[in-house]
Amino acid sequence: MNLNKKEIFKALSDDATYGTTAHIIALGTFGDDIYDMDPLELFMNLEDEYKVEMSDDLADKLQAILLATTTNAFFEDPVAFRAIANTLLEGDPGFDGFDNVTTTEVLWSIYEVELNHEGTEFTPAVSALINKEIDNEGEDVDTLDEAMNSSYHQRAIRVFRKELEEQLQLVGVEDYALPEVD
């Protein structure tokens, strides 16, 4: 990677930067050592390296991606799934009220986590939570499969995918292939 420090500076201070972009910046900067660092140490190291104050929302997104990357908690633990899914779009894990996750948050979190962690099957408890959250949203979609095939949700995820692709290009990631949404 030929990292663009000026664009990384912008990305690290921007609430709209995706956790995957921050994860790739951290990996490109410090290598696999990031997995041995305490998250606060990693955030401080990124701030020192790029002379920037990291966005709090982005720090939360990066921490969510690291949890999803280094464990199977996203796929196995309903509490971890909810926290990660709540965090990846908005940067707020929703711990104050254990916010429900929206269908869009569910779909984006699955897409983004699978970019960073080889997919695995959801446990029955996580699958039940996903289907309950989707059903409770009050749309004409009741299950994860229906949501994944919904043109409305596919359009939303395509927009996020395009933004992620643009972020990766700006920070200097050249050789990658993001999977299509369809």
N, C-alpha and C positions, 0 to 999 in steps of 0.2 A: 504494500500500500504506500502511496505517496500522499501522506496526510497533509491537508491544507490547514495550517495553524490559524489563519485568519477566520476561516469558516468554522473551525472547531471552537474557537473563542465564541463566535455567535451562537453556535448550536448548544454549547454547554450552559449558556445564560438564558436560553429560550425555553419557556414552559411547553411550547408546542413540539419540541424535539422528542422523538420516539425513544423508548428504552433501548431498542435494538441499535439505534444510531449511537447512543451513549456507550452501549456494550462494546460495539466495534471500535469506537474511539479508545476506550480503556484497553481493549485487547491489543490494538495497534500501537498503543503507547507503552504499555507495561508487560505485554505478553500474558502468559498463563499465570503469572504471579498474582494477578487480580483475584484469583480464586482462593488465594491464601491470605488475602488482606481482609481486615475488618472493613465493612462498608464505609465507615467514617474516615478511615485511613485512605481508602481509595478516593473518596470525594476530595479530601485535602490534597492528595497527590495530583489529581487532575487539576484542581484549582492552582496549585503551585506550578505545574508544568505549563499551563496555558494562561496564567496570570488573569484569571477570571473568577468571579463569584458564581458558583454553579447554582442554577435554578433549583429551588426546593422541590418543585414538582418533578423536575427531571431526576433529581437525586432519588426520589421515591420510585420513579419508573425504573431507574437503573437497579435499585435494590430489588424490585419485584422481578426483573429479568434475571438477576443473579440467583435469586431464590429458585426461580423456575428452571434455571440452567443447571444448577448444582444439585438439585434434589428432584424427586418425583412428586413433591407436595402438591403441585398444581393439578396433577392427575389423580391423586389419592386422597387428599384432605379437603373437605368442603370449605373449611374456614380459610385455608391457604388459597384455594381456588377463588373464592369471593374476594379476598384482599388483592390478589394479583389482577383479577379481571377488573376490579374497581379502579386500580391504579394505572394500568397501561395506557388508557386514553386521556385521562384527566390529571393523573399524578396524585390523586387522593385515595388512599386505601380505604377510606370510609370506616375507620375503626371507631369513631365516635358513636355512630349509630348502626354499625354493620349494615350499611346501605345495601339495598337490593341491587343486583346488576341488571343492566338493560340487555336486550338481545344483541344490540350492536356491540356492547362491551364484551359479551360472551364470545361473539364471533371474532372480533378483533384480537382478543386475548388468545384464543386458540390459534389463530393465524400467526401472531407474533411469537408466542411461546414455541410453536413448532419450528420457527425459523432458527431458534436458539437452542433447542433441545429436541433430540429425536423423539418423535411422537410415541406415545404409549396409550394404552386403553384407560379410559376413565373408570374409576371404581364405581360400583353401583350407587354409592352415596353421593359422589360428585355428579354422576349422570342424573340422579334424581333431583339434585339441587338445580342443575342446568335446566332441566325440563320444567321444574316448578317455577323458576324465575321467568322463563320464556312464556309459560302459560299465564302467569300472573300479570304480565305486562299489558294484557288486554287487547292484543292484536289478533289477527286471524291466523296466527302462527302458534302452534301448541308444543312443538318438539324441536330439538336441535336440527334434525334432518329437514324439517319444513323451513326453518329459519335459514339454513344454508342454501336452500333452493329458492328463497324469496328474492325476486328481482330488486326489491327495495333495499334489502340488506346487502345483496351482492354489490349494488352500486355504491353504497356507503363504504364497504370494505375496499372496493377498487380505488376510491378517493384516498383512503388512508394509505393503501399500498403505493399509490403514485407519489404521495407526499414523502413516504419513507424512501422510495427510490431516489427522489430528488435530493433528500437530505444526504443519503449515502454518496451520491455523485459529488455534491458540494464539498463534503469533508475529505474526499479523495479516494473513496473506495471504487476501484475500477473493474475488478473481475468478480462479478457476482451474478446470480440469477435468482430473482425473487419469483417464487411460484405464482402462477396466475390464481385468481380468486375463484373462477368458475369451477 
